[in-house]
Each structure stands twice: as C-alpha cells, then as structure tokens.
C-alpha cells in the first residue's frame, strides 16, 4: 500500500541536517521548496554574504528558524538579528525583508489562512 507524500525535494524516513540541503555560492540566494499548498509553505534558504530578499508582504504568518549563521530581518520597520537555533515570526500583512550580513541558512514556514 503506497502513501501520498506532501513533502518534496527531501527524502523520507531519513535523519537529515537540513542546512546541508542548500548551499549558496558567491552572490546567490538559493532556495529549496519542501512543501507547498494552499495552507502551508516550507522552504530552505541559503544566503551568501551581502545578499537579500527585498521588502515584501505575505498573506500568511511566516516563521523563520536560522539553521546556520546570523540573518538580519526587518519587520514593519524594526530590525532583528536572528542567530543559529533562534526563530522569528513575521506576522501576516506586515512588510518584511531579509539581509545576510554573513553566510546564513534558514528554514521558512508560512501558514496561510484557510477561508
């Protein structure tokens, strides 16, 4: 009997170091989508130093967990430095941006409203 998998780009039933699944080269931001549907999005990111994702908004609540290094997040005009092992929630509808003062990797989980 087969089971339906909602995850992609990641093996099942295997212990993984998530940070090892994405690697940005110089001048790059690399992403790897692990799940995407109307309710949730799960994506790994790797940032080279000095790279960024410019200000934008999301229809869902976004939570980042830094896997390696430190990232600078600006949420609704307020800056946060988030280091390895730490997480930050960026509420739905608030403008936010990401900047890499150094090489860093993060896991992004976005929960969308199901109306």
Secondary structure, DSSP 8 states (H G I E B T S, - for coil): --------SS-SS----GGGG----TT-EEEEEEEESSSEEEEEEEE-TT-EEEEE--SEEEEEEEEESEEEEEETTEEEEEETT-EEEE-TT--EEEE-SS-EEEEEEEEE---
